[in-house]
Amino acid sequence: MIKQPPYLKKGDKIGIVSPAKKLTTDLSKAIGVLTHWGLEIIMAEHVYASHDQFAGTDEQRRKDLQNFLDDPEIKAVFASRGGYGTIRIIDELDFLKFQEQPKWVIGFSDITILLSHILAQTNTQSIHGQMPKTFEDGTAESLESLRKALFGEALTYSYDSEFENRQGSATGTLIGGNLTLLLAAEGSNSAFDYTDKILFIEDVGEHEYAIDRMMRALKRSGKLSKLKGLIVGAFNGYEIEELPFGQCPEQIIQEVVKDYDYPVCYNSPVGHINDNRAMIIGKSVQLITEQKKTSLKFL
């Protein structure tokens, strides 16, 4: 049985930590939003630290995250931003106290490796959603979805797809995140189990051939054949090459999964976009796809 951390309530303390790239802006907007939600914010010692491109040394970042994972007064842990760096400290973290007292861990992008590790190693839910650095540009809908996820309110997404979906319906446990980090986790103890899951994927700044390669790697490993559904989020910021690849990311994914019969939806509001809606990893969801419409309900 997958464990669900206690939902937040007003007055709870939450921690903000920087496990990856260093911050180049302050977090005043995010602190204001979180305070408005009735939460007390505790900043990690090295949240604004700098060591090369990282938010402090590996040991400083590990220590900060470990402290928040262990502290029983901290009810949720936000990664301040992504970038790169969490994979450098993941194997040095101890989740023993976390397993005894689970709490919400929130982030996306590079933080995918932490979220997948938490489900793989502790069987605990986490949240793929806006981070304090991205609050500044986040839509009201994305921030409200995060608040609802944290406070245990009903969550359903309905949206139109520009790219044609594969129609169908499925119920299963939600997994996913940044495609590059999903591949980076493969072969390690941080990797998701894809069996009977509904997978969501997103990425940013990757060439079309790289997206093709990653999708085919997942297919060759047998992971894609085990799914019950696929949710395709934003694949943005990629450069068109001088020699055109010939397929956009959606066409690449459509071709790779053409042999399977589960529902596939596109243009989901998740990823490196302003409207990055909260996705509760490890939660049971119902996915219904029509030709151009999608509904995702958290059960």
Secondary structure as the mmCIF struct_conf table of DSSP 4:
data_model
#
loop_
_struct_conf.conf_type_id
_struct_conf.id
_struct_conf.beg_label_comp_id
_struct_conf.beg_label_asym_id
_struct_conf.beg_label_seq_id
_struct_conf.end_label_comp_id
_struct_conf.end_label_asym_id
_struct_conf.end_label_seq_id
STRN STRN1 LYS A 3 LYS A 3
HELX_LH_PP_P HELX_LH_PP_P1 PRO A 5 LEU A 8
TURN_TY1_P TURN_TY1_P1 LYS A 10 GLY A 11
STRN STRN2 LYS A 13 VAL A 17
BEND BEND1 ALA A 20 ALA A 20
STRN STRN3 LYS A 21 LYS A 21
HELX_LH_PP_P HELX_LH_PP_P2 LYS A 22 LEU A 23
BEND BEND2 THR A 24 THR A 25
HELX_RH_AL_P HELX_RH_AL_P1 SER A 28 HIS A 36
TURN_TY1_P TURN_TY1_P2 TRP A 37 GLY A 38
HELX_LH_PP_P HELX_LH_PP_P3 LEU A 39 LEU A 39
STRN STRN4 GLU A 40 MET A 43
TURN_TY1_P TURN_TY1_P3 GLU A 45 TYR A 48
STRN STRN5 HIS A 51 HIS A 51
TURN_TY1_P TURN_TY1_P4 ASP A 52 GLN A 53
STRN STRN6 PHE A 54 PHE A 54
BEND BEND3 ALA A 55 GLY A 56
HELX_RH_AL_P HELX_RH_AL_P2 ASP A 58 ASP A 70
TURN_TY1_P TURN_TY1_P5 PRO A 72 GLU A 73
STRN STRN7 ILE A 74 ALA A 79
BEND BEND4 SER A 80 SER A 80
BEND BEND5 GLY A 83 TYR A 84
HELX_RH_3T_P HELX_RH_3T_P1 THR A 86 ARG A 88
TURN_TY1_P TURN_TY1_P6 ILE A 89 ILE A 89
HELX_RH_3T_P HELX_RH_3T_P2 ILE A 90 GLU A 92
HELX_RH_AL_P HELX_RH_AL_P3 LEU A 96 GLU A 100
BEND BEND6 GLN A 101 GLN A 101
STRN STRN8 TRP A 104 GLY A 107
HELX_RH_3T_P HELX_RH_3T_P3 SER A 109 ILE A 111
HELX_RH_AL_P HELX_RH_AL_P4 THR A 112 THR A 122
STRN STRN9 THR A 124 THR A 124
STRN STRN10 SER A 126 HIS A 128
HELX_RH_AL_P HELX_RH_AL_P5 PRO A 132 PHE A 135
TURN_TY1_P TURN_TY1_P7 GLU A 136 ASP A 137
HELX_RH_AL_P HELX_RH_AL_P6 ALA A 140 PHE A 151
TURN_TY1_P TURN_TY1_P8 GLY A 152 GLY A 152
STRN STRN11 THR A 156 ASP A 160
BEND BEND7 GLU A 162 PHE A 163
HELX_LH_PP_P HELX_LH_PP_P4 GLU A 164 ASN A 165
STRN STRN12 ARG A 166 ARG A 166
HELX_LH_PP_P HELX_LH_PP_P5 GLN A 167 GLN A 167
STRN STRN13 GLY A 168 ASN A 178
HELX_RH_AL_P HELX_RH_AL_P7 LEU A 179 ALA A 185
TURN_TY1_P TURN_TY1_P9 GLU A 186 GLY A 187
BEND BEND8 SER A 188 SER A 188
TURN_TY1_P TURN_TY1_P10 ASN A 189 SER A 190
HELX_LH_PP_P HELX_LH_PP_P6 ALA A 191 ASP A 193
TURN_TY1_P TURN_TY1_P11 THR A 195 ASP A 196
STRN STRN14 LYS A 197 VAL A 204
BEND BEND9 GLY A 205 GLY A 205
HELX_RH_AL_P HELX_RH_AL_P8 GLU A 208 ARG A 220
TURN_TY1_P TURN_TY1_P12 SER A 221 LYS A 223
HELX_RH_3T_P HELX_RH_3T_P4 LEU A 224 LYS A 226
BEND BEND10 LYS A 228 LYS A 228
STRN STRN15 GLY A 229 ASN A 236
BEND BEND11 GLY A 237 GLY A 237
HELX_LH_PP_P HELX_LH_PP_P7 TYR A 238 GLU A 241
BEND BEND12 GLU A 242 LEU A 243
BEND BEND13 GLY A 246 GLY A 246
HELX_RH_AL_P HELX_RH_AL_P9 PRO A 249 VAL A 256
TURN_TY1_P TURN_TY1_P13 VAL A 257 ASP A 259
BEND BEND14 TYR A 262 TYR A 262
STRN STRN16 VAL A 264 CYS A 265
BEND BEND15 ASN A 267 ASN A 267
BEND BEND16 PRO A 269 PRO A 269
BEND BEND17 GLY A 271 ILE A 273
TURN_TY1_P TURN_TY1_P14 ASN A 274 ASP A 275
STRN STRN17 MET A 279 ILE A 281
TURN_TY1_P TURN_TY1_P15 GLY A 282 GLY A 282
STRN STRN18 SER A 284 THR A 289
BEND BEND18 GLN A 291 LYS A 292
STRN STRN19 LYS A 293 PHE A 298
#
